[in-house]
Amino acid sequence: MPSPGRRDVIRVDLSAGTVARERVPADWRHDFLGGKGLGARYLYEELDAGTDPLGPANRLAFFIGPLSGYLPAESRYAAVTKSPLTGAFLDSYSGGSFADALAGALPDAFGLLIEGAADDPVRLTVADGEARLHDATDLWGADAAEVDAALDGAVACIGPAGENEVAYATIASDGGDHHAGRGGAGAVMGAKRLKAVAVRGDPPEPTGELAALRDRYDDAYRDDDTGRWQAAGETVESVDFANEVGVLSTRGWQGGQFDDAGDIGVEAVREAATGRENEDDAVPGGFRVDTEDGESVPRGGTLMSLGAGLGIDDFDDVARLGATCDLLGMDAISAGNAVAWAMRATDVAAIDADLEFGDADAAERLLAAIAARSSDLGDTLADGVDAAQDRYGAGAVPTVKSMELPAYDPRGAAGMALAYATSDRGGCHRRARPVEREAFARDEWTDADRVTTVIGAQNVRSTLWSLVVDDFAGETMWEDLGAEWLQAVGLDHDRESLATLGERVWTLVRLFNVREGFDRSDDSLPDVFEEPMPDGPAAGRTVDREAFETMLDAYYAARGWAADGRPTPATVDRLGLAALIDDETPLGASPAVDPVEHDGCEQEYGHGHGS
């Protein structure tokens, strides 16, 4: 039985060079489960307001969930920390072999909680329930593939970008095929001088009721719309979808459609592919392609941000840029936006650089300079687009809470404006993706639809990310939120308690961010979206500032937060959070007034696929 045995965390203090096992309080395990929820509980408890994300006091958790290794589809782990890019809470997820190995190596623990900073590079090995520290000086400077080849076991590591504390450096696994990508968890590893974690452990095998559950959910996923979509095209189909509905950011957010999208979309990927990640599975994962730097697995975000976003229409060039980011250990979405900013800044002579849209070689050179911080421009862009715009006084590449946006333009789907603005980790499309429904029914959607859909998705994903469920297979668990699985191992959660748990986790993360100084002014979109979309099905559309603020009021009211974006005492108490709130966390005075007509609209958990 996995859950009753998963009670501990392995705490690693890199400053002291010590490793210790400790028990997670029983009420934490019940109220937050694991993954995102447990990570939020630890960060809120152990970090002081204003903790330097790159300082030794920051924590970095590699957490799994109470059912990791048993759930359907690909196992995942959560990397949880305070983001060096945003200064806010960060949870980032990765699949591949590392999560399964972690579940097998630590059958009675939720994972690793890392603090401090080593004087010299170190690596961590985990096997048979224990963790040990080793010197890693010989690996410093190696890329993700080189580290993976050098170590025994499943590896999570940083490349040169993490070593140089690029604010959007990733934690890479499987030689760079998988990444805990957004927000800079890799930079936190680099600041701690932790080059890699190598885990040896066979994933647990479900038996009895758990085995029957897994078989049933695997079958359900294969037959689900999302499962069929992923089997057919994985996330690379997102390029074609976004282009069709006119929300594909193009040439640094200067348009909503890319004339050559077909040259980098799903058909181009299929033609170039040498195979799939998991050839024998009914849902076989991403497409493998050959590049100059070796084999790569391009994702939808790669093709959107490094292809259409840079005006590059040659698939081989886009795959090469993606492989460059993978090996250097750098988030493709933020990196693509950084290069796009530089290309736009060059166009208006704000910087003097040999850059232009469509030039893949120049883009590759700049990516290398960012990862190495080897030029003034590269060093500035390594701190993010906001840092570049502040330094050079130019730019219209959008961010939310300093995180660069993925390629879904909210001018074509106002619900995405709300999803981006209220995302707890910055400009992120994974917390809620209303674009997938709204884009086909723009004129029929109301603000009530947008608010309920965004809140529903944020809450549900907070629950499922506390279980650390595969994003796509998790679509089959939206109805009962995993209650059936937890009850199979003797835990007393039902759907209602799990829905409350998701809202509790989302609100605790909000309280963490509020304590860091975030408020309503941070739940906003840049002015560029007030300019009309120039082309495509969404041509002429804007994000109306007044209408957006009205929708944000409705969002706060529905959450029981005040008009300044702070949760109220009544909401905190209702969610069982009152006892843990410290004096440094300001609460809202009274709930916001809901200005939106709901016409009886009930909370719904709208979902769908997408990158």
HUTAPE-V995164 format. One line per field, one symbol per residue. psi: psi as a letter, one per 20 degrees, with the letter a starting at -180 (. if undefined). Layout:
psi->???
This chain:
psi->ogghinirqopoohgikqpqpqppqhhghgiifacgghggggghhipqpjpphjrhiqqopnqarijpihrqbpqrrpopappighjrqppqqqbahggghghhhmijqibpoprapqhqprrpqpqljqqqqqqkhiipiqrhhggghiqpappprqahgghjkpikqroqrljjhqpngqikhhhggghikohqpppoppqqpqrchhghgggghgghghiqggghghhgjbihihggghggikjoppllkjriqohkhhijahhhgghiqiargnhiqhnjarppqprhjaqqnqrghghghiehhjkpjohhgghghghggghimpphgggghgghghghhghjkhqnqmqqpinhghggghghhghiljrggggghijrgggghggikqqkpqqpkjppqajopihinhhhgggghipijanpihhpmihhghhilgihprhgggghgggggggghhghihimqpgghihijhgjkjggghhhjjqkpagghhghgghggghghghghghijqahhimrqqhhiiqqpirahjpiqropgghghghhghggghikrrijjpqrhgggghjkihhipriiopqqgqqqpojppikjpqpqmqraar.
